Amino acid sequence: MSKLVRCVAAVVGLGVGLAVLAMGPAASRQGKAMAEPDSPTTDMTIRGNLHEAEPTDRQIVEARVVNASPKACWEKWTTSEGVGSFLTKNNTVELRIGGPFEVYFATQLPEGRRGSEGCKILSYLPERMLSFEWNAPPTFPEVREKRSRVVVMFDEVDGGTRVELTHLGFGSGTQWDQVHEYFTQAWPRVMDSFAASFQG
């Protein structure tokens, strides 16, 4: 997929998510063509006030080519079992608009400080694109409650699938600078772990 097409796809994907931000739960229910049926006990609301009103243009981009089909790669990112194979088995991932994308890296900490609690799936195109909210670790309390965004693209190529992750939506200020640096170091390790999960 060309750079232009990837950019358009990312913008379209985020646009769907941002439309849900603007329209609320009703938009989530209308997205059933791409989402699982509503769960009466799950909060699907995506709160736009958690996203930076004027994010910077900084992005983190990491890509890996793995010897696997787009479907296999897709399932790694969109199911609890899949995420557990390369991040941590302590997670809640439900593939639907407004569904949780929560990964608990530190279950010993108090609730709210364990990982990506409260983060939601914004949009997706099956086996092609996934976008979800992401938050800062609790060591950055000034921006912990804010949400940035992650877009994962899946492109079939010779030898397998190219999976590209883009992290964007960073705000400005000292702690946002530190968060950007933190994830500049973290995402390569995550993507290496993702690629390695196909080798065992």
C-alpha positions in Angstrom: 0.0 0.0 0.0 1.4 3.4 -1.0 2.2 6.1 1.6 -0.6 8.2 0.3 -3.1 5.4 0.6 -1.9 4.5 4.1 -2.3 8.2 5.1 -5.8 8.4 3.7 -6.8 5.1 5.3 -5.5 6.3 8.7 -7.4 9.6 8.4 -10.5 7.8 7.3 -10.2 5.4 10.2 -9.7 8.2 12.7 -12.5 10.1 11.1 -14.9 7.3 11.8 -13.7 7.2 15.4 -13.9 11.0 15.7 -17.4 10.9 14.2 -18.3 8.5 17.0 -16.8 11.0 19.5 -19.1 13.7 18.2 -22.2 11.6 17.9 -22.0 9.5 21.0 -23.5 6.1 21.7 -26.1 6.3 19.0 -23.3 6.4 16.4 -21.8 3.3 18.0 -25.1 1.4 17.6 -25.3 2.4 14.0 -21.8 1.0 13.4 -23.0 -2.6 13.7 -21.8 -3.5 10.2 -18.3 -3.3 11.7 -19.0 -3.9 15.3 -20.3 -6.7 17.6 -23.8 -6.4 19.0 -24.1 -4.0 21.9 -23.5 -5.3 25.4 -26.0 -3.9 27.9 -23.4 -4.0 30.7 -20.5 -2.3 28.8 -20.0 1.4 28.4 -19.3 2.0 24.7 -19.2 5.8 25.1 -16.0 7.4 23.6 -15.4 10.7 25.4 -14.1 13.3 23.1 -13.0 15.6 26.0 -10.2 13.2 26.8 -8.6 13.8 23.4 -6.3 16.8 22.9 -8.2 19.7 21.2 -5.0 20.8 19.4 -2.6 17.8 19.2 0.9 18.3 17.8 1.9 16.7 14.5 4.3 14.3 16.2 4.0 10.6 15.3 5.7 7.4 16.1 5.7 4.9 13.3 6.9 1.3 13.6 6.5 -1.5 11.0 7.3 -5.2 10.7 6.9 -7.8 8.0 5.8 -11.2 9.4 5.4 -14.5 7.7 1.7 -14.7 8.3 -1.6 -13.9 6.7 -3.4 -10.5 7.2 -6.1 -12.5 9.0 -3.6 -14.1 11.5 -2.1 -10.6 12.1 -5.5 -9.1 12.5 -6.5 -11.6 15.1 -3.3 -10.9 17.1 -4.5 -7.3 17.6 -8.2 -7.7 17.9 -8.8 -10.6 20.3 -7.9 -11.0 23.9 -6.0 -14.2 23.2 -4.1 -12.6 20.4 -3.0 -9.5 22.4 -2.1 -12.0 25.2 0.4 -13.7 22.8 2.7 -10.7 22.5 1.8 -8.2 25.2 0.2 -9.6 28.3 -2.6 -12.1 29.0 -4.1 -9.6 31.4 -6.2 -7.7 28.9 -9.8 -6.9 27.8 -10.2 -6.5 24.1 -13.6 -6.5 22.4 -13.8 -5.8 18.7 -16.6 -3.2 18.3 -16.8 0.5 18.0 -16.4 1.8 21.6 -15.3 -1.6 22.8 -12.5 -1.8 25.3 -8.9 -2.0 24.3 -7.5 -2.4 27.8 -4.1 -3.9 28.5 -3.1 -4.4 32.2 0.7 -4.3 32.5 0.8 -3.9 36.3 -2.1 -5.8 37.9 -0.6 -5.3 41.4 -1.3 -1.6 41.2 -4.6 0.0 42.2 -7.4 0.1 39.7 -6.9 2.9 37.2 -3.1 2.6 37.3 -2.7 -0.9 35.8 -2.4 -0.1 32.1 -4.6 1.2 29.3 -7.8 1.2 31.4 -10.6 3.1 29.8 -9.2 3.1 26.3 -11.7 2.3 23.5 -11.6 1.0 19.9 -12.3 4.0 17.7 -12.8 2.3 14.2 -11.7 -0.6 12.1 -11.8 -2.1 8.6 -11.6 -5.9 9.0 -8.1 -7.3 8.3 -7.0 -3.9 7.1 -7.0 -1.2 9.8 -7.6 -0.8 13.5 -7.6 2.4 15.5 -7.9 2.7 19.3 -7.2 5.1 22.1 -4.1 4.9 24.2 -3.0 6.6 27.4 0.2 7.5 29.2 1.7 5.4 32.0 0.7 6.5 35.6 4.2 7.9 36.0 3.0 10.8 33.9 0.0 12.0 36.1 -0.6 15.3 34.3 -1.6 13.6 31.1 -2.6 10.2 32.3 -6.3 10.9 31.8 -5.8 12.2 28.3 -6.0 9.9 25.2 -3.7 9.7 22.2 -4.5 7.4 19.3 -2.9 4.3 17.7 -3.6 3.2 14.1 -2.5 -0.3 13.0 -2.5 -1.1 9.2 -2.3 -4.6 7.7 -1.0 -4.9 4.2 -0.5 -8.2 2.4 3.0 -8.3 0.8 5.3 -10.9 -0.7 6.4 -13.1 2.1 3.5 -12.3 4.4 2.0 -9.2 5.9 3.4 -5.7 6.6 2.0 -4.4 9.9 2.5 -0.7 10.5 1.7 1.0 13.8 1.3 4.8 14.0 0.9 6.5 17.4 -0.4 10.1 17.1 -2.4 12.6 19.0 0.3 13.8 21.4 -0.3 17.1 23.2 2.3 19.7 24.0 4.2 20.4 27.2 6.9 18.8 29.2 5.0 15.6 30.2 3.7 15.1 26.7 7.4 15.3 25.5 8.3 12.7 28.0 5.4 10.5 27.0 6.4 10.8 23.3 10.0 9.7 24.2 8.7 6.8 26.4 6.7 5.4 23.5 9.4 6.0 21.0 11.3 3.5 23.1 8.4 1.2 23.9 6.7 0.6 20.5 9.7 -1.0 18.8 9.8 -3.6 21.7 6.1 -4.2 21.3 6.4 -4.7 17.5 9.4 -7.0 18.0 7.4 -9.1 20.4 4.5 -9.2 18.0 6.7 -10.4 15.2 8.4 -13.0 17.5 4.9 -14.4 18.5 4.7 -16.0 15.0 8.0 -17.8 15.4 7.1 -19.9 18.4 
